[in-house]
Amino acid sequence: MDERDDNRRTIAVCEQCGALYAALELAEDKLRPIGRRDGCQCGSTDFSPVDGSLSAASFEDDTDE
């Protein structure tokens, strides 16, 4: 089995600027944005997983028409 198959895909948030990235979970405490081996566009390399409370439903417009 290829080592890359063990990495879980997730969404990560930059701890410095809040940018969101598709990411690979390399270890329990290590996330790497997909396509950005050097880290975030702001220069940070510290990321946290986005919890399950962030979903498409969170962004729906719930104003009354």
N, CA, C and O atoms as CSV, one atom per row, in Angstrom:
chain,resi,resn,atom,element,x,y,z
A,1,MET,N,N,0.839,-1.182,0.000
A,1,MET,CA,C,0.000,0.000,0.000
A,1,MET,C,C,0.882,1.243,0.000
A,1,MET,O,O,1.861,1.317,0.743
A,2,ASP,N,N,0.543,2.195,-0.814
A,2,ASP,CA,C,1.297,3.432,-0.915
A,2,ASP,C,C,1.125,4.263,0.355
A,2,ASP,O,O,0.025,4.336,0.903
A,3,GLU,N,N,2.209,4.891,0.826
A,3,GLU,CA,C,2.182,5.699,2.042
A,3,GLU,C,C,1.166,6.838,1.953
A,3,GLU,O,O,0.555,7.198,2.959
A,4,ARG,N,N,0.979,7.407,0.764
A,4,ARG,CA,C,0.046,8.517,0.590
A,4,ARG,C,C,-1.394,8.109,0.874
A,4,ARG,O,O,-2.215,8.955,1.227
A,5,ASP,N,N,-1.713,6.828,0.726
A,5,ASP,CA,C,-3.068,6.355,0.971
A,5,ASP,C,C,-3.453,6.445,2.447
A,5,ASP,O,O,-4.639,6.431,2.777
A,6,ASP,N,N,-2.465,6.539,3.335
A,6,ASP,CA,C,-2.729,6.625,4.769
A,6,ASP,C,C,-3.096,8.042,5.208
A,6,ASP,O,O,-3.608,8.227,6.312
A,7,ASN,N,N,-2.844,9.040,4.369
A,7,ASN,CA,C,-3.131,10.423,4.713
A,7,ASN,C,C,-4.600,10.735,4.454
A,7,ASN,O,O,-5.128,10.473,3.374
A,8,ARG,N,N,-5.244,11.299,5.468
A,8,ARG,CA,C,-6.656,11.649,5.366
A,8,ARG,C,C,-6.804,13.066,4.842
A,8,ARG,O,O,-6.075,13.964,5.263
A,9,ARG,N,N,-7.742,13.273,3.927
A,9,ARG,CA,C,-8.025,14.615,3.429
A,9,ARG,C,C,-9.015,15.300,4.352
A,9,ARG,O,O,-9.968,14.689,4.835
A,10,THR,N,N,-8.768,16.587,4.589
A,10,THR,CA,C,-9.613,17.351,5.486
A,10,THR,C,C,-9.573,18.822,5.077
A,10,THR,O,O,-8.982,19.168,4.055
A,11,ILE,N,N,-10.185,19.665,5.854
A,11,ILE,CA,C,-10.101,21.106,5.656
A,11,ILE,C,C,-9.349,21.671,6.842
A,11,ILE,O,O,-9.633,21.337,7.992
A,12,ALA,N,N,-8.380,22.538,6.547
A,12,ALA,CA,C,-7.566,23.132,7.600
A,12,ALA,C,C,-7.677,24.649,7.540
A,12,ALA,O,O,-7.871,25.234,6.475
A,13,VAL,N,N,-7.550,25.267,8.702
A,13,VAL,CA,C,-7.564,26.724,8.802
A,13,VAL,C,C,-6.196,27.187,9.307
A,13,VAL,O,O,-5.633,26.612,10.238
A,14,CYS,N,N,-5.680,28.237,8.671
A,14,CYS,CA,C,-4.414,28.824,9.111
A,14,CYS,C,C,-4.646,29.489,10.461
A,14,CYS,O,O,-5.592,30.261,10.622
A,15,GLU,N,N,-3.797,29.195,11.417
A,15,GLU,CA,C,-3.950,29.756,12.757
A,15,GLU,C,C,-3.604,31.242,12.811
A,15,GLU,O,O,-3.998,31.938,13.747
A,16,GLN,N,N,-2.867,31.731,11.808
A,16,GLN,CA,C,-2.473,33.141,11.828
A,16,GLN,C,C,-3.473,34.042,11.112
A,16,GLN,O,O,-3.864,35.077,11.653
A,17,CYS,N,N,-3.896,33.663,9.896
A,17,CYS,CA,C,-4.752,34.572,9.113
A,17,CYS,C,C,-6.169,34.047,8.891
A,17,CYS,O,O,-7.038,34.793,8.440
A,18,GLY,N,N,-6.414,32.766,9.203
A,18,GLY,CA,C,-7.752,32.209,9.058
A,18,GLY,C,C,-8.085,31.676,7.676
A,18,GLY,O,O,-9.226,31.283,7.435
A,19,ALA,N,N,-7.126,31.651,6.761
A,19,ALA,CA,C,-7.362,31.111,5.417
A,19,ALA,C,C,-7.686,29.620,5.503
A,19,ALA,O,O,-7.111,28.895,6.315
A,20,LEU,N,N,-8.609,29.175,4.657
A,20,LEU,CA,C,-9.006,27.770,4.616
A,20,LEU,C,C,-8.342,27.066,3.442
A,20,LEU,O,O,-8.207,27.632,2.357
A,21,TYR,N,N,-7.931,25.832,3.672
A,21,TYR,CA,C,-7.277,25.034,2.638
A,21,TYR,C,C,-7.762,23.587,2.707
A,21,TYR,O,O,-8.049,23.061,3.782
A,22,ALA,N,N,-7.845,22.959,1.533
A,22,ALA,CA,C,-7.936,21.502,1.496
A,22,ALA,C,C,-6.572,21.021,1.978
A,22,ALA,O,O,-5.541,21.561,1.575
A,23,ALA,N,N,-6.565,20.018,2.831
A,23,ALA,CA,C,-5.298,19.613,3.440
A,23,ALA,C,C,-5.213,18.114,3.630
A,23,ALA,O,O,-6.217,17.402,3.607
A,24,LEU,N,N,-3.993,17.656,3.817
A,24,LEU,CA,C,-3.727,16.271,4.179
A,24,LEU,C,C,-3.370,16.232,5.649
A,24,LEU,O,O,-2.581,17.049,6.125
A,25,GLU,N,N,-3.951,15.282,6.372
A,25,GLU,CA,C,-3.594,15.064,7.768
A,25,GLU,C,C,-2.462,14.041,7.779
A,25,GLU,O,O,-2.695,12.842,7.627
A,26,LEU,N,N,-1.230,14.528,7.961
A,26,LEU,CA,C,-0.061,13.670,7.904
A,26,LEU,C,C,0.133,12.891,9.196
A,26,LEU,O,O,0.618,11.759,9.180
A,27,ALA,N,N,-0.240,13.487,10.290
A,27,ALA,CA,C,-0.187,12.867,11.609
A,27,ALA,C,C,-1.301,13.511,12.419
A,27,ALA,O,O,-1.961,14.435,11.945
A,28,GLU,N,N,-1.511,13.034,13.618
A,28,GLU,CA,C,-2.622,13.546,14.420
A,28,GLU,C,C,-2.559,15.065,14.604
A,28,GLU,O,O,-3.595,15.729,14.621
A,29,ASP,N,N,-1.359,15.612,14.742
A,29,ASP,CA,C,-1.206,17.045,14.976
A,29,ASP,C,C,-0.552,17.776,13.812
A,29,ASP,O,O,-0.126,18.917,13.983
A,30,LYS,N,N,-0.456,17.164,12.636
A,30,LYS,CA,C,0.253,17.779,11.518
A,30,LYS,C,C,-0.625,17.800,10.279
A,30,LYS,O,O,-1.006,16.755,9.752
A,31,LEU,N,N,-0.941,19.011,9.818
A,31,LEU,CA,C,-1.728,19.201,8.608
A,31,LEU,C,C,-0.886,19.932,7.575
A,31,LEU,O,O,-0.110,20.826,7.913
A,32,ARG,N,N,-1.044,19.545,6.301
A,32,ARG,CA,C,-0.342,20.237,5.219
A,32,ARG,C,C,-1.341,20.579,4.123
A,32,ARG,O,O,-2.005,19.691,3.589
A,33,PRO,N,N,-1.451,21.864,3.784
A,33,PRO,CA,C,-2.361,22.246,2.706
A,33,PRO,C,C,-1.970,21.553,1.400
A,33,PRO,O,O,-0.787,21.463,1.072
A,34,ILE,N,N,-2.947,21.073,0.671
A,34,ILE,CA,C,-2.689,20.426,-0.612
A,34,ILE,C,C,-2.231,21.499,-1.595
A,34,ILE,O,O,-2.897,22.520,-1.770
A,35,GLY,N,N,-1.103,21.261,-2.225
A,35,GLY,CA,C,-0.571,22.189,-3.221
A,35,GLY,C,C,0.219,23.351,-2.633
A,35,GLY,O,O,0.657,24.230,-3.376
A,36,ARG,N,N,0.409,23.378,-1.327
A,36,ARG,CA,C,1.149,24.470,-0.676
A,36,ARG,C,C,2.118,23.873,0.339
A,36,ARG,O,O,1.939,24.034,1.546
A,37,ARG,N,N,3.127,23.196,-0.146
A,37,ARG,CA,C,4.090,22.522,0.738
A,37,ARG,C,C,4.780,23.480,1.705
A,37,ARG,O,O,5.200,23.069,2.786
A,38,ASP,N,N,4.901,24.755,1.327
A,38,ASP,CA,C,5.590,25.727,2.180
A,38,ASP,C,C,4.664,26.390,3.188
A,38,ASP,O,O,5.106,27.242,3.959
A,39,GLY,N,N,3.394,26.019,3.197
A,39,GLY,CA,C,2.462,26.580,4.164
A,39,GLY,C,C,1.505,27.583,3.543
A,39,GLY,O,O,1.278,27.587,2.333
A,40,CYS,N,N,0.956,28.419,4.385
A,40,CYS,CA,C,-0.068,29.382,3.995
A,40,CYS,C,C,0.518,30.529,3.173
A,40,CYS,O,O,1.723,30.781,3.198
A,41,GLN,N,N,-0.353,31.207,2.454
A,41,GLN,CA,C,0.066,32.373,1.677
A,41,GLN,C,C,0.607,33.485,2.576
A,41,GLN,O,O,1.373,34.329,2.111
A,42,CYS,N,N,0.218,33.502,3.864
A,42,CYS,CA,C,0.709,34.521,4.799
A,42,CYS,C,C,2.074,34.153,5.373
A,42,CYS,O,O,2.703,34.967,6.051
A,43,GLY,N,N,2.538,32.920,5.103
A,43,GLY,CA,C,3.838,32.475,5.588
A,43,GLY,C,C,3.780,31.532,6.772
A,43,GLY,O,O,4.787,30.916,7.122
A,44,SER,N,N,2.627,31.410,7.391
A,44,SER,CA,C,2.479,30.527,8.547
A,44,SER,C,C,2.494,29.061,8.117
A,44,SER,O,O,2.109,28.721,6.999
A,45,THR,N,N,2.939,28.217,9.018
A,45,THR,CA,C,2.898,26.771,8.783
A,45,THR,C,C,2.087,26.070,9.867
A,45,THR,O,O,2.149,24.849,10.009
A,46,ASP,N,N,1.326,26.852,10.629
A,46,ASP,CA,C,0.508,26.296,11.709
A,46,ASP,C,C,-0.957,26.256,11.288
A,46,ASP,O,O,-1.562,27.288,10.997
A,47,PHE,N,N,-1.514,25.048,11.260
A,47,PHE,CA,C,-2.889,24.844,10.825
A,47,PHE,C,C,-3.654,24.016,11.840
A,47,PHE,O,O,-3.077,23.196,12.554
A,48,SER,N,N,-4.950,24.239,11.895
A,48,SER,CA,C,-5.841,23.463,12.742
A,48,SER,C,C,-6.927,22.858,11.869
A,48,SER,O,O,-7.327,23.462,10.874
A,49,PRO,N,N,-7.409,21.672,12.227
A,49,PRO,CA,C,-8.509,21.100,11.451
A,49,PRO,C,C,-9.782,21.905,11.680
A,49,PRO,O,O,-10.023,22.410,12.776
A,50,VAL,N,N,-10.589,22.017,10.636
A,50,VAL,CA,C,-11.897,22.664,10.767
A,50,VAL,C,C,-12.849,21.626,11.316
A,50,VAL,O,O,-12.939,20.522,10.779
A,51,ASP,N,N,-13.566,21.964,12.383
A,51,ASP,CA,C,-14.461,20.985,12.986
A,51,ASP,C,C,-15.723,20.808,12.147
A,51,ASP,O,O,-15.954,21.558,11.199
A,52,GLY,N,N,-16.521,19.837,12.492
A,52,GLY,CA,C,-17.722,19.490,11.740
A,52,GLY,C,C,-18.815,20.532,11.760
A,52,GLY,O,O,-19.787,20.404,11.015
A,53,SER,N,N,-18.696,21.566,12.586
A,53,SER,CA,C,-19.746,22.574,12.648
A,53,SER,C,C,-19.721,23.509,11.451
A,53,SER,O,O,-20.698,24.213,11.196
A,54,LEU,N,N,-18.615,23.526,10.712
A,54,LEU,CA,C,-18.532,24.351,9.516
A,54,LEU,C,C,-19.049,23.532,8.342
A,54,LEU,O,O,-18.413,22.563,7.926
A,55,SER,N,N,-20.192,23.917,7.816
A,55,SER,CA,C,-20.793,23.189,6.718
A,55,SER,C,C,-21.485,24.155,5.790
A,55,SER,O,O,-21.584,25.345,6.091
A,56,ALA,N,N,-21.957,23.668,4.679
A,56,ALA,CA,C,-22.663,24.512,3.721
A,56,ALA,C,C,-23.878,25.157,4.365
A,56,ALA,O,O,-24.242,26.277,4.003
A,57,ALA,N,N,-24.508,24.483,5.302
A,57,ALA,CA,C,-25.672,25.040,5.981
A,57,ALA,C,C,-25.319,26.310,6.751
A,57,ALA,O,O,-26.170,27.178,6.944
A,58,SER,N,N,-24.071,26.420,7.188
A,58,SER,CA,C,-23.646,27.602,7.930
A,58,SER,C,C,-23.624,28.845,7.071
A,58,SER,O,O,-23.657,29.961,7.590
A,59,PHE,N,N,-23.569,28.666,5.771
A,59,PHE,CA,C,-23.447,29.793,4.862
A,59,PHE,C,C,-24.749,30.136,4.141
A,59,PHE,O,O,-24.772,31.052,3.319
A,60,GLU,N,N,-25.814,29.427,4.431
A,60,GLU,CA,C,-27.078,29.696,3.768
A,60,GLU,C,C,-27.660,31.022,4.243
A,60,GLU,O,O,-27.531,31.386,5.412
A,61,ASP,N,N,-28.295,31.733,3.331
A,61,ASP,CA,C,-28.949,32.991,3.650
A,61,ASP,C,C,-30.291,32.680,4.272
A,61,ASP,O,O,-31.172,32.126,3.614
A,62,ASP,N,N,-30.455,33.033,5.539
A,62,ASP,CA,C,-31.697,32.698,6.213
A,62,ASP,C,C,-32.562,33.957,6.456
A,62,ASP,O,O,-33.362,33.991,7.390
A,63,THR,N,N,-32.392,34.978,5.614
A,63,THR,CA,C,-33.215,36.164,5.743
A,63,THR,C,C,-34.595,35.904,5.167
A,63,THR,O,O,-34.748,35.134,4.219
A,64,ASP,N,N,-35.582,36.539,5.736
A,64,ASP,CA,C,-36.957,36.389,5.250
A,64,ASP,C,C,-37.167,37.264,4.019
A,64,ASP,O,O,-36.680,38.392,3.949
A,65,GLU,N,N,-37.883,36.734,3.073
A,65,GLU,CA,C,-38.174,37.508,1.855
A,65,GLU,C,C,-39.573,38.018,1.878
A,65,GLU,O,O,-40.000,38.690,0.939
